[in-house]
Every structure is written in C-alpha cells, then in structure tokens.
Amino acid sequence: MTVRKADIIYVDNNATTQVDPLVVETMVPFLSEFYGNPSSAYNFGRQVAEAIDKAREQVAALLKADPREIIFTSCGTESDNAAINSALLLNPSKKHIVTTKVEHSAIKNQCEFLKSQGYEITILPVDAQGRITPEQVEAAIRPDTAIVSIMWANNETGVILPVEHFAEIAKKKGTLFHTDAVQAVGKIPIDMSSNKIDMLSISGHKLHCPKGIGVLYIRRRVSFKPMVIGGSQERGKRGGTENVASIVALGKACELAGERLAEENTRVKALRDRFESEMKSRVPDIYVSGDETLRLPNTCNIAFDFVEAEAVLMLLDQEGICCSSGSACTTGSLDPSHVLSAMGLTPARARGAVRFSFCTYNTDEHIDKLITVVPPVISKLRAISPLNKNHPDNENYDIAKKREEEEKLMNQIQD
C-alpha cells in the first residue's frame, strides 16, 4: 500500500529527511539538460564542473571551511570509513584506534572488522547521560594511536560531545582526529576555522537532500590516502565520475541549512521541548535518555517502561506517525540499542525506547496530534503487556521467552 506524505506525521528526521522542494528544483537540470562530464575539456562539461565548484563553496560556507577541504563521497558511511582507512594507510606501524561505545554502526562495525584484522581498538565508555570527558580521551591516546574517531552528536539521543576539545588533545599528542558529524551539521553551529578537527563526515540525506551523497571534510595540509582509487576527481582524494545532480543538491541543502540554523535552535527546539514536557506530564514511568542540556535541538529519546518499542511503533504507524526505536541502520535487531545499553539502561527499559526527531517541516499541529495519540497508545500496550510492573522477569528476559511473548503481544494488537 502506498502511503502519501499528506497522510503522515514524520518525526524520524534523524533517520532521513524530506527532500526540500528547492533542492529538487536545483538538481533537476543536472538530470536532464546539463548532463556533461565535469572532467571534459569542452564548455558543456566545464559548466557542470563550475556547478560542482559552487556546491563545494556552499558546503564550505556552512562549515566555515575552505572549499578545497570539501571532498564529495557517496554517503556518511563512506566518509567515516575513508577517514579511518586513510589514517591506517598513512601510518602502517600504528595499529591502535580510539573510539566510543555510542558510535554509529558505520564506525562501530568498521572498528570491529579492523579488530579481527589485528588492530587494537580502545572503546571509551559513556556515563548515564551519554557523556565522555576530555580526561578519558587523553588517557586513551598512545604513541601507536593512528586516529581518534568520536561522533559530534549521537544519532539516537542527540547528546552533543565536546569534540573540539577532544581534537585539541589529539593534536597535542600528534594523533589524527575524526568526527562523525552527520547528525550535528545543520542543527548546531559549526566553525571548522576555529578548531583542530582533522576530518569530519556529512551525509546529505540528513539535510533535506537526496540519499546517496555525502562529504568528507579534510583539513588542508592533513595527508590523506584515498579509499576509492580511480581518476583525478576530488583532487585525487576520491576517484569516480562525480554524482553531479546530487552534489548540486547537497550544495543547495547546505545553503538552506545555514539560513535555517536559527529556526532549528528556536522553533524546532520549542516543538521538541513542548512534546517532551507533555509526555512527562501525561505518561507515567518514562525516562528521557541523554543530557537534556547538551543535546541536539530536535531530538527526544523516551523509554516507555513496561512496553516494547516495536509494539509502540506499530500502533503509531496505524495513526500515520513515523518515529523509530533507534538508528535506522540497526532496524530489525532484537538486541537493545548499544547506545542506550552503554548509558546503563536495563535491557527491558532500552527495548521500550522510542526516538522522536523533529525538523523545520514539523508544526504545532503535529505536536497536538502526538500528545493526543501517544499516551493512550502507551496505556493500551501496558494493559496487555507481559512487561508490566507485576511481571517477575521485567528486567531479565531471556531471549526465547521474549520472542514468544512478543509474538503473542503482536497478535493481540492485530486482533
């Protein structure tokens, strides 16, 4: 069944975003009229190359960076992988990486793979609010550390980490520093001209741009070994004919993000805060995950005790409400969120966590519907849930029992 945009309230913007109509308008000519290869010598190709140069300037402007520091990739995952891969190739004798327990799967899974290849990975723990201290970072860096990679803002909780301070520590120790800034860019001010971060990753589809385009920021004079080897595109740092239409789209999306940054931190934040406040007053036994001060203005992760998030999502979907139980890249996993587990949430509480992430397209009317629909959904599920307060195993489910009772619960909901 096709679900129309007009029928939904979309509050899963940390998973992906609606493509802005102005972005679509900007990219369409490069899917039809201006189809030349930007590497061509003739004018028909050069004008396409000029469009790429403009997009590079637009991205750089959002980051307060030099356009020469912007390298276009296919996505945030490629950017993350390329940053770590380059650091290891540049220093083959350095076999140590520092990261955290709350990274996106793009970093988490790459580090797990590298560990299987003989690299040593130090994974920094977080406190109950999802925070890491500079002292932890400093203590973890060793003479054989090739790179430190720590996300700027968490995709599940929105917690913002002081990566600019971390980068200064890494710089003093002679170690490269990379940050996955996929969730941070466009939501909080970023000034690459005033920090020591060596590499930074962006994903276009978090910025109201189509999927399939990203950026790796590489600070000037930082050496880099490409992961995608081919022609001389992207100053030799990423081979392959450029995805022109999407690059132009990302440039426009970054321009718009810069213009809307103040709105993101005022109106959108007010929507999030209103929703969160209403949930606290209307629904008992809930837990908001993450530092409530050092947090992205759009993100709210609420654990509803005594229910399963997947059941919550199923009923909200029937009401035309789109949200998530965590990262879209881990959807389908029966395991509780690794981020929430790292923050000390019990498996039962973590499995009841739902992420609501807002954007400039959300309205007060959307919040009105959310606060009308969500509380009765939680009440309904708690009334039939085996995870209620009286259940003897509500904190320590074994997985076989969980699956059996979860199936019974879903059948009750569908009936």
C-alpha positions as CSV (number, residue, x, y, z in Angstrom):
1,M,0.0,0.0,0.0
2,T,1.3,3.4,-0.9
3,V,1.5,5.9,2.0
4,R,1.1,9.5,0.9
5,K,3.1,12.3,2.5
6,A,-0.2,14.1,3.3
7,D,-1.3,11.2,5.5
8,I,1.7,11.1,7.8
9,I,3.3,13.0,10.7
10,Y,7.0,12.4,10.1
11,V,9.1,12.7,13.3
12,D,12.0,10.4,12.3
13,N,14.3,13.1,10.9
14,N,17.5,11.6,12.4
15,A,16.9,8.6,10.1
16,T,16.3,10.6,6.9
17,T,14.6,13.8,5.9
18,Q,12.2,15.1,3.3
19,V,14.0,16.4,0.3
20,D,13.4,20.2,0.1
21,P,11.5,21.3,-3.0
22,L,14.1,24.0,-3.6
23,V,16.8,21.3,-3.5
24,V,14.8,19.2,-6.1
25,E,14.4,22.3,-8.3
26,T,18.2,22.9,-8.2
27,M,19.2,19.4,-9.1
28,V,16.7,18.6,-11.9
29,P,18.6,20.5,-14.7
30,F,21.6,18.3,-14.0
31,L,19.5,15.2,-14.5
32,S,18.3,16.4,-17.9
33,E,19.8,19.4,-19.6
34,F,23.3,19.7,-18.1
35,Y,24.5,16.1,-18.4
36,G,28.1,16.7,-19.5
37,N,31.0,15.0,-17.8
38,P,32.7,17.6,-15.5
39,S,36.1,16.3,-16.4
40,S,35.6,17.1,-20.1
41,A,37.7,19.8,-21.8
42,Y,34.8,21.4,-23.7
43,N,32.5,24.1,-22.4
44,F,29.5,21.7,-22.0
45,G,31.5,19.8,-19.4
46,R,33.2,22.8,-17.8
47,Q,29.9,24.4,-16.9
48,V,29.0,21.3,-15.0
49,A,32.4,21.4,-13.2
50,E,31.5,25.0,-12.3
51,A,28.3,23.8,-10.7
52,I,30.3,21.4,-8.6
53,D,32.6,24.2,-7.5
54,K,29.7,26.3,-6.4
55,A,28.3,23.4,-4.4
56,R,31.7,22.9,-2.8
57,E,31.6,26.6,-1.8
58,Q,28.1,26.2,-0.3
59,V,29.1,23.2,1.8
60,A,32.2,25.0,3.0
61,A,30.2,28.1,3.9
62,L,28.0,26.0,6.2
63,L,31.1,24.6,7.9
64,K,33.1,27.9,7.8
65,A,35.8,25.9,5.9
66,D,37.9,26.3,2.8
67,P,36.2,24.9,-0.3
68,R,39.4,22.9,-1.0
69,E,38.8,21.0,2.2
70,I,35.5,19.5,0.9
71,I,35.5,16.1,-0.7
72,F,32.3,14.7,-2.1
73,T,31.5,11.0,-1.3
74,S,28.5,8.7,-1.6
75,C,27.4,8.9,2.0
76,G,28.3,9.4,5.6
77,T,29.4,5.7,6.0
78,E,31.9,6.0,3.1
79,S,33.2,9.3,4.7
80,D,33.7,7.6,8.1
81,N,35.3,4.5,6.6
82,A,37.6,6.6,4.3
83,A,38.8,8.7,7.3
84,I,39.9,5.7,9.4
85,N,41.2,3.8,6.4
86,S,43.4,6.8,5.4
87,A,44.9,7.1,8.9
88,L,45.9,3.5,8.9
89,L,47.4,3.6,5.5
90,L,49.4,6.7,6.3
91,N,50.9,5.1,9.4
92,P,51.2,1.4,8.9
93,S,53.1,1.0,12.2
94,K,50.3,2.5,14.2
95,K,47.8,-0.3,15.0
96,H,45.6,1.5,17.6
97,I,42.3,3.3,17.2
98,V,40.3,5.2,19.9
99,T,36.5,5.4,19.6
100,T,33.4,5.2,21.8
101,K,30.7,2.8,22.8
102,V,28.0,5.0,21.3
103,E,29.2,5.4,17.7
104,H,27.0,4.9,14.6
105,S,27.3,1.4,13.0
106,A,29.5,3.0,10.3
107,I,32.3,3.4,12.8
108,K,31.3,0.6,15.2
109,N,31.3,-2.1,12.6
110,Q,34.4,-0.9,10.8
111,C,36.3,-1.0,14.1
112,E,35.0,-4.5,14.9
113,F,36.3,-5.6,11.4
114,L,39.6,-3.9,12.0
115,K,40.0,-5.7,15.3
116,S,39.6,-9.0,13.5
117,Q,42.4,-7.9,11.3
118,G,44.8,-7.4,14.2
119,Y,44.2,-3.8,15.1
120,E,43.7,-2.8,18.7
121,I,40.6,-0.7,19.5
122,T,40.0,1.3,22.7
123,I,36.3,1.9,23.1
124,L,35.6,4.6,25.6
125,P,32.6,4.2,27.9
126,V,30.0,6.9,28.5
127,D,28.2,8.0,31.6
128,A,24.5,7.7,32.3
129,Q,23.9,10.9,30.3
130,G,25.9,9.7,27.3
131,R,28.9,11.9,28.0
132,I,32.7,11.4,27.7
133,T,35.3,13.5,29.4
134,P,38.5,15.0,27.9
135,E,40.4,13.1,30.6
136,Q,39.2,9.8,29.1
137,V,40.3,10.8,25.6
138,E,43.7,11.9,26.8
139,A,44.3,8.8,28.8
140,A,43.4,6.5,25.8
141,I,45.8,8.0,23.2
142,R,49.0,6.1,22.9
143,P,52.2,6.6,20.8
144,D,50.8,3.9,18.4
145,T,47.3,5.5,18.1
146,A,46.6,6.2,14.4
147,I,43.3,8.1,14.8
148,V,40.7,9.1,17.3
149,S,37.1,9.0,16.0
150,I,34.3,10.3,18.1
151,M,30.9,11.5,16.9
152,W,29.9,15.1,17.4
153,A,26.2,14.3,18.2
154,N,24.6,11.0,18.9
155,N,22.0,9.8,16.4
156,E,19.8,8.1,19.0
157,T,19.9,10.5,21.9
158,G,21.1,13.8,20.4
159,V,23.8,14.1,23.0
160,I,26.5,16.6,21.9
161,L,30.1,15.8,22.8
162,P,32.9,18.3,23.1
163,V,34.8,17.1,20.1
164,E,36.6,20.4,19.5
165,H,38.2,19.9,22.9
166,F,39.0,16.3,22.1
167,A,40.6,17.4,18.8
168,E,42.9,19.7,20.7
169,I,44.0,16.9,22.9
170,A,44.7,14.6,19.9
171,K,46.6,17.4,18.2
172,K,48.9,17.9,21.1
173,K,49.6,14.1,21.1
174,G,50.3,14.1,17.4
175,T,47.2,11.9,16.6
176,L,44.7,12.5,13.9
177,F,41.1,13.3,15.0
178,H,37.9,12.5,13.0
179,T,34.3,13.2,13.9
180,D,31.2,11.7,12.5
181,A,29.1,15.0,12.3
182,V,26.3,13.5,10.3
183,Q,23.7,14.5,12.9
184,A,25.3,17.7,14.0
185,V,25.7,19.6,10.7
186,G,22.8,21.9,10.1
187,K,21.4,21.6,13.6
188,I,24.1,23.4,15.6
189,P,26.7,26.0,14.5
190,I,30.0,24.5,13.3
191,D,33.1,26.6,12.6
192,M,36.0,24.5,11.2
193,S,38.2,27.6,11.0
194,S,38.4,27.8,14.8
195,N,39.1,24.1,15.8
196,K,41.7,21.4,15.3
197,I,39.4,18.6,13.8
198,D,41.3,16.9,11.0
199,M,38.4,15.1,9.3
200,L,34.6,15.4,9.5
201,S,31.8,13.4,7.9
202,I,28.5,14.6,6.5
203,S,25.5,12.8,5.0
204,G,23.2,14.7,2.6
205,H,20.0,12.9,3.4
206,K,20.1,14.2,7.0
207,L,20.0,17.8,5.5
208,H,16.8,17.6,3.2
209,C,18.9,16.3,0.3
210,P,18.5,13.1,-1.6
211,K,20.2,9.9,-0.4
212,G,23.5,8.8,-1.9
213,I,25.6,11.9,-1.4
214,G,28.0,12.8,1.5
215,V,31.1,14.8,2.3
216,L,34.4,14.1,3.9
217,Y,36.0,17.3,5.2
218,I,39.8,17.0,5.2
219,R,41.7,19.9,6.8
220,R,44.3,21.4,4.5
221,R,47.8,20.1,5.0
222,V,46.4,16.9,6.5
223,S,47.7,14.0,4.5
224,F,45.2,11.6,3.0
225,K,45.2,8.2,1.3
226,P,42.1,7.6,-0.8
227,M,39.9,4.5,-0.3
228,V,38.2,4.8,-3.7
229,I,41.1,4.8,-6.3
230,G,40.5,5.9,-9.9
231,G,40.8,9.1,-11.8
232,S,41.8,12.5,-10.5
233,Q,38.4,13.6,-9.4
234,E,38.1,15.4,-6.0
235,R,41.7,16.4,-6.1
236,G,42.8,12.8,-6.3
237,K,41.1,12.0,-2.9
238,R,38.1,10.1,-4.3
239,G,38.1,8.6,-7.7
240,G,35.0,8.1,-9.9
241,T,32.8,10.3,-12.0
242,E,31.0,12.8,-9.8
243,N,27.4,12.4,-8.9
244,V,26.7,15.9,-10.2
245,A,23.0,16.2,-9.6
246,S,23.3,15.1,-6.0
247,I,26.4,17.2,-5.4
248,V,24.5,20.3,-6.6
249,A,21.6,19.3,-4.4
250,L,23.8,19.0,-1.4
251,G,25.2,22.4,-2.0
252,K,21.7,23.9,-2.1
253,A,20.7,21.9,1.0
254,C,23.7,23.3,2.9
255,E,22.9,26.8,1.9
256,L,19.3,26.3,3.2
257,A,20.6,24.7,6.4
258,G,22.7,27.7,7.1
259,E,19.7,30.0,6.6
260,R,17.5,27.9,8.9
261,L,20.0,27.3,11.7
262,A,18.4,29.8,14.0
263,E,15.0,28.3,13.4
264,E,16.4,24.9,14.2
265,N,17.6,26.1,17.6
266,T,14.4,28.1,18.4
267,R,11.1,27.0,16.8
268,V,12.1,23.4,16.2
269,K,13.6,23.1,19.7
270,A,10.4,24.6,21.1
271,L,8.4,21.9,19.4
272,R,10.6,19.2,20.8
273,D,10.5,20.7,24.3
274,R,6.7,21.0,24.3
275,F,6.3,17.4,23.2
276,E,8.7,16.2,25.8
277,S,7.1,18.2,28.6
278,E,3.7,16.9,27.7
279,M,4.9,13.3,27.7
280,K,6.4,13.8,31.2
281,S,3.1,15.2,32.5
282,R,0.7,12.8,30.7
283,V,2.6,9.4,30.8
284,P,4.0,7.9,34.0
285,D,7.1,5.8,34.1
286,I,9.1,7.3,31.3
287,Y,12.7,8.0,31.0
288,V,14.3,10.6,28.7
289,S,17.7,9.4,27.6
290,G,20.7,11.7,27.4
291,D,22.0,15.0,28.7
292,E,18.9,17.3,28.5
293,T,21.1,20.4,28.1
294,L,23.9,19.3,25.8
295,R,21.6,17.8,23.2
296,L,20.6,18.5,19.6
297,P,17.6,20.8,19.5
298,N,15.4,18.3,17.5
299,T,16.0,15.0,19.3
300,C,14.0,13.3,22.0
301,N,14.6,9.7,23.1
302,I,12.0,8.4,25.5
303,A,12.0,5.0,27.1
304,F,8.4,4.0,28.0
305,D,8.7,1.4,30.8
306,F,6.8,-1.9,30.6
307,V,6.2,-1.9,26.8
308,E,8.1,-2.9,23.7
309,A,9.1,-0.1,21.4
310,E,8.2,-2.2,18.3
311,A,4.7,-2.5,19.5
312,V,4.5,1.3,20.1
313,L,5.8,1.9,16.6
314,M,3.3,-0.4,15.1
315,L,0.3,1.3,16.7
316,L,1.7,4.8,16.0
317,D,2.2,3.8,12.3
318,Q,-1.5,2.9,12.2
319,E,-2.1,6.5,13.2
320,G,0.1,7.8,10.5
321,I,3.0,8.7,12.9
322,C,6.6,7.8,11.8
323,C,9.2,7.6,14.5
324,S,11.8,4.9,15.4
325,S,13.3,2.7,18.1
326,G,16.8,3.9,17.3
327,S,19.2,4.0,14.4
328,A,17.6,3.1,11.0
329,C,20.8,1.2,10.3
330,T,20.0,-1.3,13.1
331,T,16.3,-1.7,12.5
332,G,15.3,-5.4,12.8
333,S,17.8,-6.3,15.5
334,L,16.3,-8.0,18.6
335,D,19.1,-6.7,20.7
336,P,18.5,-3.5,22.7
337,S,20.2,-0.3,21.5
338,H,24.0,-0.4,22.0
339,V,23.9,3.3,22.7
340,L,21.3,3.0,25.5
341,S,22.9,-0.1,26.9
342,A,26.2,1.8,27.1
343,M,24.4,4.5,29.1
344,G,23.3,2.0,31.6
345,L,19.7,1.4,30.7
346,T,18.5,-2.1,31.6
347,P,17.6,-4.3,28.6
348,A,13.9,-4.0,29.4
349,R,14.0,-0.2,29.6
350,A,16.1,0.1,26.4
351,R,13.7,-2.1,24.5
352,G,10.9,0.4,25.3
353,A,12.8,3.4,23.9
354,V,11.3,5.4,21.1
355,R,13.2,8.2,19.3
356,F,11.3,11.3,18.1
357,S,13.3,13.6,15.9
358,F,11.8,16.8,14.5
359,C,12.6,19.3,11.7
360,T,11.6,22.5,10.1
361,Y,8.6,20.9,8.4
362,N,7.0,19.9,11.7
363,T,4.3,22.1,13.1
364,D,2.3,22.8,16.4
365,E,-0.5,20.8,14.8
366,H,1.8,17.8,14.6
367,I,2.7,18.1,18.3
368,D,-1.0,18.4,19.1
369,K,-1.7,15.0,17.4
370,L,1.3,13.4,19.0
371,I,0.3,14.4,22.5
372,T,-3.2,13.2,21.8
373,V,-2.2,9.8,20.3
374,V,0.9,8.7,22.2
375,P,-0.4,8.5,25.8
376,P,-3.4,6.2,25.0
377,V,-1.2,4.0,22.9
378,I,1.2,3.5,25.8
379,S,-1.8,2.9,28.2
380,K,-3.2,0.3,25.8
381,L,0.0,-1.6,25.5
382,R,0.7,-1.5,29.2
383,A,-2.7,-3.0,29.9
384,I,-1.9,-6.1,27.9
385,S,1.9,-6.2,28.2
386,P,3.8,-9.1,29.8
387,L,6.4,-6.5,30.8
388,N,4.1,-4.7,33.2
389,K,5.1,-3.9,36.8
390,N,3.9,-7.3,38.1
391,H,5.8,-9.4,35.7
392,P,8.5,-11.3,37.5
393,D,11.0,-11.1,34.7
394,N,10.6,-7.5,33.6
395,E,14.3,-6.7,34.0
396,N,15.9,-10.0,33.0
397,Y,14.1,-11.6,30.0
398,D,15.8,-14.5,28.3
399,I,15.6,-14.1,24.5
400,A,13.5,-17.2,23.8
401,K,10.9,-16.1,26.3
402,K,10.9,-12.6,25.0
403,R,10.3,-13.7,21.4
404,E,7.4,-16.0,22.4
405,E,5.6,-13.3,24.5
406,E,6.4,-10.6,21.9
407,E,4.6,-12.7,19.3
408,K,1.6,-13.1,21.5
409,L,1.5,-9.4,22.1
410,M,1.7,-8.6,18.4
411,N,-1.2,-11.0,17.7
412,Q,-3.3,-9.3,20.4
413,I,-2.6,-5.9,18.8
414,Q,-3.5,-7.1,15.4
415,D,-6.7,-8.6,16.6
